[in-house]
């Protein structure tokens, strides 16, 4: 049974400020090293919980920033990790072969007042709507999974992120490892307690597979992209409909077609097939 785990950094216990990879100070280097370990610990707790609940394979998407945020030295050896840049798709290997999906390090969507480090994809986005439904990164992940009939069953992160997914996905199992008090502050659990909650919730989430309905966006998908700053040219809108300098709309056959149109991913790319245990000799 294959699980697909997306990861981010902003929802990890102990993280309360934006990461700056441009800051070359010793203090920032030390902070980033510790945060990479913290993320690996929470991911490992989730992998352990999934496997205890019956998973035989866990694909982990190192989804934050430059795609090298998980410290592999502290990662559960049962995990298989997608990392790096110039990816052919946002969530490669998430397809109908997966039994379920979830997230570690989740943060609330753009505009969620009180949540720690809230945003959607980037600080420049005010809101993303899909067929009139406002979705953040976790919601988009759930919709992409839903396209393949895969349910979103697990969320670990800021309490606001957990609340967001509980409302969007009835039955979703959550683990709040910190409680946002503002965009740049939070009440955080200890590392030990955070990992314990992640492990408990991920094992419980395995029991919900078959009960939780996949999030499906009916096609065609109407996408509305609202930006904080002026970003679009009304006189030369290009291939998309520009409503004003802050807002554009895109029509797509489905959510996968929409991702190709937003990001220009190569449509011909297909993942190379592999079997569980490929990294070990039998």
LUMTORFI-279380 format. One record per residue (C-alpha): x, z, y; residue in one letter. Coordinates in nm, 4 decimals. Layout:
<pts>
{x:X | z:Z | y:Y | rest:A}
...
</pts>
This chain:
<pts>
{x:0.0000 | z:0.0000 | y:0.0000 | rest:X}
{x:0.1637 | z:-0.1203 | y:0.3251 | rest:X}
{x:0.1328 | z:0.0666 | y:0.6576 | rest:X}
{x:0.2312 | z:-0.0806 | y:0.9929 | rest:X}
{x:0.3502 | z:0.1740 | y:1.2505 | rest:X}
{x:0.3997 | z:0.0759 | y:1.6139 | rest:X}
{x:0.6173 | z:0.3058 | y:1.8257 | rest:X}
{x:0.6667 | z:0.3782 | y:2.1918 | rest:X}
{x:0.8653 | z:0.6397 | y:2.3809 | rest:X}
{x:0.6388 | z:0.7675 | y:2.6578 | rest:X}
{x:0.4158 | z:0.9680 | y:2.4215 | rest:X}
{x:0.6932 | z:1.1518 | y:2.2357 | rest:X}
{x:0.7093 | z:1.5314 | y:2.2709 | rest:X}
{x:0.9767 | z:1.6240 | y:2.5253 | rest:X}
{x:0.9599 | z:1.2963 | y:2.7174 | rest:X}
{x:0.8027 | z:1.3331 | y:3.0615 | rest:X}
{x:0.9764 | z:1.0796 | y:3.2906 | rest:X}
{x:1.0343 | z:0.7053 | y:3.2891 | rest:X}
{x:1.3328 | z:0.5794 | y:3.0944 | rest:X}
{x:1.5954 | z:0.4027 | y:3.3039 | rest:X}
{x:1.8364 | z:0.1877 | y:3.1064 | rest:X}
{x:2.0057 | z:0.0871 | y:3.4322 | rest:X}
{x:2.1148 | z:0.4438 | y:3.5043 | rest:X}
{x:2.4726 | z:0.4729 | y:3.3762 | rest:X}
{x:2.5158 | z:0.8422 | y:3.4565 | rest:X}
{x:2.6277 | z:1.0823 | y:3.1836 | rest:X}
{x:2.3080 | z:1.2844 | y:3.2304 | rest:X}
{x:2.0884 | z:0.9812 | y:3.1654 | rest:X}
{x:2.2992 | z:0.8739 | y:2.8674 | rest:X}
{x:2.2618 | z:1.2191 | y:2.7125 | rest:X}
{x:1.8872 | z:1.2183 | y:2.7805 | rest:X}
{x:1.8375 | z:0.8774 | y:2.6182 | rest:X}
{x:2.0396 | z:0.9788 | y:2.3111 | rest:X}
{x:1.8240 | z:1.2877 | y:2.2630 | rest:X}
{x:1.5002 | z:1.0955 | y:2.3163 | rest:X}
{x:1.6014 | z:0.8383 | y:2.0557 | rest:X}
{x:1.6484 | z:1.1225 | y:1.8071 | rest:X}
{x:1.3147 | z:1.2785 | y:1.9022 | rest:X}
{x:1.1382 | z:0.9479 | y:1.8451 | rest:X}
{x:1.3111 | z:0.9029 | y:1.5094 | rest:X}
{x:1.2031 | z:1.2518 | y:1.4063 | rest:X}
{x:0.8366 | z:1.1862 | y:1.4865 | rest:X}
{x:0.8481 | z:0.8464 | y:1.3172 | rest:X}
{x:1.0060 | z:1.0071 | y:1.0101 | rest:X}
{x:0.7312 | z:1.2689 | y:1.0046 | rest:X}
{x:0.4704 | z:0.9916 | y:1.0124 | rest:X}
{x:0.6456 | z:0.7964 | y:0.7364 | rest:X}
{x:0.6591 | z:1.1108 | y:0.5231 | rest:X}
{x:0.2889 | z:1.1724 | y:0.5788 | rest:X}
{x:0.1922 | z:0.8151 | y:0.5003 | rest:X}
{x:0.3941 | z:0.8167 | y:0.1790 | rest:X}
{x:0.2495 | z:1.1523 | y:0.0775 | rest:X}
{x:-0.0933 | z:0.9967 | y:0.1269 | rest:X}
{x:-0.0181 | z:0.6991 | y:-0.0968 | rest:X}
{x:0.1710 | z:0.4434 | y:0.1122 | rest:X}
{x:0.4344 | z:0.2493 | y:-0.0793 | rest:X}
{x:0.5788 | z:0.0646 | y:0.2207 | rest:X}
{x:0.5954 | z:0.1461 | y:0.5923 | rest:X}
{x:0.6995 | z:-0.1156 | y:0.8466 | rest:X}
{x:0.8030 | z:0.0475 | y:1.1752 | rest:X}
{x:0.8031 | z:-0.1542 | y:1.4964 | rest:X}
{x:1.0604 | z:-0.0156 | y:1.7423 | rest:X}
{x:0.8338 | z:-0.1169 | y:2.0245 | rest:X}
{x:0.9692 | z:0.0532 | y:2.3346 | rest:X}
{x:1.1757 | z:-0.1223 | y:2.5984 | rest:X}
{x:1.4708 | z:-0.3114 | y:2.4616 | rest:X}
{x:1.3650 | z:-0.2518 | y:2.1025 | rest:X}
{x:1.6507 | z:-0.0206 | y:2.0031 | rest:X}
{x:1.5041 | z:0.3183 | y:2.0894 | rest:X}
{x:1.4764 | z:0.4663 | y:1.7374 | rest:X}
{x:1.7992 | z:0.6334 | y:1.6252 | rest:X}
{x:1.8380 | z:0.4997 | y:1.2717 | rest:X}
{x:2.0708 | z:0.7854 | y:1.1760 | rest:X}
{x:1.7730 | z:1.0210 | y:1.1912 | rest:X}
{x:1.5125 | z:0.7919 | y:1.0379 | rest:X}
{x:1.3402 | z:0.8402 | y:0.7027 | rest:X}
{x:1.5118 | z:0.5926 | y:0.4653 | rest:X}
{x:1.1763 | z:0.4692 | y:0.3381 | rest:X}
{x:1.1040 | z:0.3007 | y:0.6726 | rest:X}
{x:1.1683 | z:-0.0690 | y:0.7383 | rest:X}
{x:1.2369 | z:-0.1296 | y:1.1076 | rest:X}
{x:1.1631 | z:-0.4227 | y:1.3384 | rest:X}
{x:1.3893 | z:-0.4035 | y:1.6430 | rest:X}
{x:1.5626 | z:-0.6172 | y:1.9013 | rest:X}
{x:1.4603 | z:-0.8644 | y:2.1715 | rest:X}
{x:1.3308 | z:-1.2238 | y:2.1913 | rest:X}
{x:1.0697 | z:-1.1509 | y:1.9267 | rest:X}
{x:0.8473 | z:-1.4318 | y:1.8012 | rest:X}
{x:0.5384 | z:-1.2123 | y:1.8441 | rest:X}
{x:0.4589 | z:-0.8680 | y:1.9828 | rest:X}
{x:0.3634 | z:-0.7286 | y:1.6402 | rest:X}
{x:0.5445 | z:-0.9374 | y:1.3791 | rest:X}
{x:0.4507 | z:-0.8670 | y:1.0167 | rest:X}
{x:0.1169 | z:-0.7109 | y:1.1148 | rest:X}
{x:-0.1285 | z:-0.9181 | y:0.9121 | rest:X}
{x:-0.3887 | z:-0.9046 | y:0.6348 | rest:X}
{x:-0.1320 | z:-0.7681 | y:0.3866 | rest:X}
{x:-0.1302 | z:-0.4331 | y:0.5725 | rest:X}
{x:-0.3723 | z:-0.1597 | y:0.4683 | rest:X}
{x:-0.3778 | z:0.0081 | y:0.8109 | rest:X}
{x:-0.1918 | z:0.0514 | y:1.1381 | rest:X}
{x:-0.1190 | z:0.3274 | y:1.3870 | rest:X}
{x:0.1192 | z:0.4441 | y:1.6583 | rest:X}
{x:0.3754 | z:0.7154 | y:1.7304 | rest:X}
{x:0.4668 | z:0.7880 | y:2.0919 | rest:X}
{x:0.1395 | z:0.6537 | y:2.2284 | rest:X}
{x:0.0535 | z:0.6800 | y:2.5974 | rest:X}
{x:-0.2723 | z:0.6307 | y:2.7854 | rest:X}
{x:-0.3696 | z:0.2998 | y:2.9442 | rest:X}
{x:-0.3243 | z:0.2091 | y:3.3105 | rest:X}
{x:-0.5258 | z:0.4173 | y:3.5535 | rest:X}
{x:-0.5786 | z:0.7217 | y:3.3304 | rest:X}
{x:-0.5429 | z:0.9974 | y:3.5892 | rest:X}
{x:-0.3739 | z:1.3112 | y:3.4595 | rest:X}
{x:-0.2108 | z:1.1378 | y:3.1666 | rest:X}
{x:0.1664 | z:1.1493 | y:3.1361 | rest:X}
{x:0.3421 | z:0.8155 | y:3.1995 | rest:X}
{x:0.0229 | z:0.6088 | y:3.1838 | rest:X}
{x:0.0557 | z:0.2306 | y:3.2043 | rest:X}
{x:-0.0402 | z:-0.0894 | y:3.0235 | rest:X}
{x:0.2591 | z:-0.3026 | y:2.9236 | rest:X}
{x:0.4222 | z:-0.2622 | y:3.2665 | rest:X}
{x:0.3798 | z:-0.0678 | y:3.5884 | rest:X}
{x:0.2543 | z:-0.3835 | y:3.7596 | rest:X}
{x:-0.0718 | z:-0.4065 | y:3.5635 | rest:X}
{x:-0.3810 | z:-0.2353 | y:3.7030 | rest:X}
{x:-0.6117 | z:-0.3197 | y:3.4120 | rest:X}
{x:-0.6495 | z:-0.5525 | y:3.1148 | rest:X}
{x:-0.9989 | z:-0.6386 | y:2.9952 | rest:X}
{x:-1.0931 | z:-0.8245 | y:2.6779 | rest:X}
{x:-1.4545 | z:-0.9442 | y:2.6661 | rest:X}
{x:-1.5295 | z:-0.6837 | y:2.9308 | rest:X}
{x:-1.3587 | z:-0.3991 | y:2.7407 | rest:X}
{x:-1.0668 | z:-0.2260 | y:2.9116 | rest:X}
{x:-0.7833 | z:-0.1876 | y:2.6608 | rest:X}
{x:-0.4353 | z:-0.0438 | y:2.6839 | rest:X}
{x:-0.1451 | z:-0.1178 | y:2.4546 | rest:X}
{x:-0.2886 | z:0.0804 | y:2.1634 | rest:X}
{x:-0.6262 | z:-0.0874 | y:2.2009 | rest:X}
{x:-0.4609 | z:-0.4292 | y:2.2008 | rest:X}
{x:-0.2711 | z:-0.3330 | y:1.8868 | rest:X}
{x:-0.5995 | z:-0.2296 | y:1.7257 | rest:X}
{x:-0.7618 | z:-0.5595 | y:1.8258 | rest:X}
{x:-0.4754 | z:-0.7671 | y:1.6848 | rest:X}
{x:-0.4918 | z:-0.5662 | y:1.3616 | rest:X}
{x:-0.8692 | z:-0.6077 | y:1.3600 | rest:X}
{x:-0.8282 | z:-0.9845 | y:1.3726 | rest:X}
{x:-0.6798 | z:-0.9545 | y:1.0231 | rest:X}
{x:-0.9336 | z:-0.6967 | y:0.9071 | rest:X}
{x:-0.6819 | z:-0.4112 | y:0.9369 | rest:X}
{x:-0.8058 | z:-0.0749 | y:1.0736 | rest:X}
{x:-0.6283 | z:0.1389 | y:1.3327 | rest:X}
{x:-0.6310 | z:0.4868 | y:1.1737 | rest:X}
{x:-0.3631 | z:0.7015 | y:1.3400 | rest:X}
{x:-0.2369 | z:0.7910 | y:1.6880 | rest:X}
{x:0.0311 | z:1.0427 | y:1.7874 | rest:X}
{x:0.1206 | z:1.0969 | y:2.1506 | rest:X}
{x:-0.0137 | z:1.2379 | y:2.4753 | rest:X}
{x:-0.3524 | z:1.4094 | y:2.4437 | rest:X}
{x:-0.4987 | z:1.1501 | y:2.6817 | rest:X}
{x:-0.3795 | z:0.8714 | y:2.4502 | rest:X}
{x:-0.5370 | z:1.0489 | y:2.1538 | rest:X}
{x:-0.8662 | z:1.0847 | y:2.3405 | rest:X}
{x:-0.8541 | z:0.7160 | y:2.4323 | rest:X}
{x:-0.8229 | z:0.6086 | y:2.0694 | rest:X}
{x:-1.0768 | z:0.8598 | y:1.9396 | rest:X}
{x:-1.3314 | z:0.7061 | y:2.1774 | rest:X}
{x:-1.2335 | z:0.3474 | y:2.1000 | rest:X}
{x:-1.1953 | z:0.3879 | y:1.7219 | rest:X}
{x:-1.4462 | z:0.6339 | y:1.5698 | rest:X}
{x:-1.2771 | z:0.8360 | y:1.2973 | rest:X}
{x:-0.9206 | z:0.7667 | y:1.4141 | rest:X}
{x:-0.6952 | z:1.0608 | y:1.3230 | rest:X}
{x:-0.4837 | z:1.1841 | y:1.6133 | rest:X}
{x:-0.1949 | z:1.4231 | y:1.6756 | rest:X}
{x:-0.1505 | z:1.5387 | y:2.0346 | rest:X}
{x:0.2140 | z:1.6396 | y:2.0733 | rest:X}
{x:0.1924 | z:1.6935 | y:2.4490 | rest:X}
{x:-0.0727 | z:1.7331 | y:2.7173 | rest:X}
{x:-0.0296 | z:1.5363 | y:3.0363 | rest:X}
{x:-0.0559 | z:1.7393 | y:3.3575 | rest:X}
{x:0.0300 | z:1.4458 | y:3.5867 | rest:X}
{x:0.1904 | z:1.1063 | y:3.5543 | rest:X}
{x:0.5345 | z:1.2696 | y:3.5652 | rest:X}
{x:0.4745 | z:1.6051 | y:3.3941 | rest:X}
{x:0.3346 | z:1.7430 | y:3.0703 | rest:X}
{x:0.2828 | z:2.0532 | y:2.8598 | rest:X}
{x:0.4885 | z:1.9751 | y:2.5493 | rest:X}
{x:0.4968 | z:2.1188 | y:2.1999 | rest:X}
{x:0.8225 | z:2.2201 | y:2.0327 | rest:X}
{x:0.9953 | z:1.9540 | y:1.8274 | rest:X}
{x:0.9135 | z:2.1401 | y:1.5043 | rest:X}
{x:0.5442 | z:2.1760 | y:1.5841 | rest:X}
{x:0.5150 | z:1.8185 | y:1.7114 | rest:X}
{x:0.6605 | z:1.6754 | y:1.3902 | rest:X}
{x:0.4418 | z:1.9038 | y:1.1781 | rest:X}
{x:0.1298 | z:1.7771 | y:1.3539 | rest:X}
{x:0.2396 | z:1.4155 | y:1.3184 | rest:X}
{x:0.3034 | z:1.4551 | y:0.9477 | rest:X}
{x:-0.0293 | z:1.6326 | y:0.8850 | rest:X}
{x:-0.2280 | z:1.3741 | y:1.0805 | rest:X}
{x:-0.0582 | z:1.0736 | y:0.9213 | rest:X}
{x:-0.1322 | z:1.2032 | y:0.5718 | rest:X}
{x:-0.4932 | z:1.2688 | y:0.6706 | rest:X}
{x:-0.5189 | z:0.9182 | y:0.8182 | rest:X}
{x:-0.4481 | z:0.7702 | y:0.4757 | rest:X}
{x:-0.7758 | z:0.9204 | y:0.3559 | rest:X}
{x:-0.9658 | z:0.7325 | y:0.6274 | rest:X}
{x:-0.8615 | z:0.3879 | y:0.5102 | rest:X}
{x:-1.1806 | z:0.2225 | y:0.3958 | rest:X}
{x:-1.3905 | z:0.4446 | y:0.6225 | rest:X}
{x:-1.2672 | z:0.3359 | y:0.9662 | rest:X}
{x:-1.3890 | z:-0.0052 | y:1.0776 | rest:X}
{x:-1.1339 | z:-0.2539 | y:1.2188 | rest:X}
{x:-1.1695 | z:-0.3268 | y:1.5901 | rest:X}
{x:-1.2754 | z:-0.6906 | y:1.6112 | rest:X}
{x:-1.3050 | z:-0.8950 | y:1.9290 | rest:X}
{x:-1.5516 | z:-1.1776 | y:1.8780 | rest:X}
{x:-1.4255 | z:-1.5168 | y:1.9897 | rest:X}
{x:-1.3964 | z:-1.6754 | y:2.2289 | rest:X}
{x:-1.2017 | z:-1.3987 | y:2.4009 | rest:X}
{x:-1.2351 | z:-1.3727 | y:2.7777 | rest:X}
{x:-0.9290 | z:-1.1988 | y:2.9257 | rest:X}
{x:-0.9122 | z:-1.0501 | y:3.2753 | rest:X}
{x:-0.5674 | z:-0.9582 | y:3.4078 | rest:X}
{x:-0.5595 | z:-0.7374 | y:3.7193 | rest:X}
{x:-0.2281 | z:-0.6624 | y:3.8918 | rest:X}
{x:-0.1273 | z:-0.3909 | y:4.1377 | rest:X}
{x:0.0701 | z:-0.6289 | y:4.3585 | rest:X}
{x:-0.0056 | z:-0.9910 | y:4.4454 | rest:X}
{x:0.1121 | z:-1.1975 | y:4.1475 | rest:X}
{x:-0.0914 | z:-1.5199 | y:4.1310 | rest:X}
{x:-0.1087 | z:-1.8328 | y:4.3471 | rest:X}
{x:-0.4679 | z:-1.9285 | y:4.4317 | rest:X}
{x:-0.3661 | z:-2.2726 | y:4.5573 | rest:X}
{x:-0.1552 | z:-2.3561 | y:4.2512 | rest:X}
{x:-0.3133 | z:-2.1528 | y:3.9698 | rest:X}
{x:-0.1555 | z:-2.3483 | y:3.6856 | rest:X}
{x:-0.3399 | z:-2.3544 | y:3.3520 | rest:X}
{x:-0.5333 | z:-2.0302 | y:3.4082 | rest:X}
{x:-0.8187 | z:-1.9391 | y:3.6417 | rest:X}
{x:-0.6984 | z:-1.7431 | y:3.9446 | rest:X}
{x:-0.9687 | z:-1.5405 | y:4.1177 | rest:X}
{x:-0.7398 | z:-1.3960 | y:4.3839 | rest:X}
{x:-0.3747 | z:-1.3044 | y:4.4271 | rest:X}
{x:-0.4228 | z:-0.9963 | y:4.2077 | rest:X}
{x:-0.6537 | z:-1.1311 | y:3.9377 | rest:X}
{x:-0.6525 | z:-1.4099 | y:3.6815 | rest:X}
{x:-0.8666 | z:-1.4943 | y:3.3801 | rest:X}
{x:-0.7800 | z:-1.6652 | y:3.0517 | rest:X}
{x:-1.0094 | z:-1.8059 | y:2.7845 | rest:X}
{x:-0.8844 | z:-1.8081 | y:2.4249 | rest:X}
{x:-1.0211 | z:-1.8804 | y:2.0797 | rest:X}
{x:-0.9309 | z:-1.5325 | y:1.9578 | rest:X}
{x:-0.6918 | z:-1.2473 | y:2.0380 | rest:X}
{x:-0.4001 | z:-1.4172 | y:1.8595 | rest:X}
{x:-0.4483 | z:-1.7382 | y:2.0579 | rest:X}
{x:-0.4639 | z:-1.5212 | y:2.3698 | rest:X}
{x:-0.1263 | z:-1.3607 | y:2.2949 | rest:X}
{x:0.0284 | z:-1.7067 | y:2.2586 | rest:X}
{x:-0.1163 | z:-1.8053 | y:2.5964 | rest:X}
{x:-0.0065 | z:-1.4885 | y:2.7768 | rest:X}
{x:0.3486 | z:-1.4722 | y:2.6427 | rest:X}
{x:0.4268 | z:-1.8245 | y:2.5248 | rest:X}
{x:0.5252 | z:-1.7196 | y:2.1728 | rest:X}
{x:0.6249 | z:-2.0036 | y:1.9366 | rest:X}
{x:0.3085 | z:-2.0924 | y:1.7457 | rest:X}
{x:0.5002 | z:-2.2387 | y:1.4531 | rest:X}
{x:0.6763 | z:-1.9113 | y:1.3653 | rest:X}
{x:0.5822 | z:-1.7509 | y:1.0340 | rest:X}
{x:0.7392 | z:-1.4350 | y:0.8875 | rest:X}
{x:0.9701 | z:-1.4723 | y:0.5919 | rest:X}
{x:0.8111 | z:-1.3173 | y:0.2862 | rest:X}
{x:0.9847 | z:-1.0259 | y:0.1193 | rest:X}
{x:0.8955 | z:-0.7693 | y:-0.1430 | rest:X}
{x:0.8963 | z:-0.3878 | y:-0.1188 | rest:X}
{x:1.2379 | z:-0.2516 | y:-0.2047 | rest:X}
{x:1.4169 | z:-0.5675 | y:-0.0880 | rest:X}
{x:1.6807 | z:-0.3527 | y:0.0824 | rest:X}
{x:1.7737 | z:-0.1817 | y:-0.2452 | rest:X}
{x:1.9136 | z:-0.3208 | y:-0.5669 | rest:X}
{x:1.6944 | z:-0.2410 | y:-0.8651 | rest:X}
</pts>
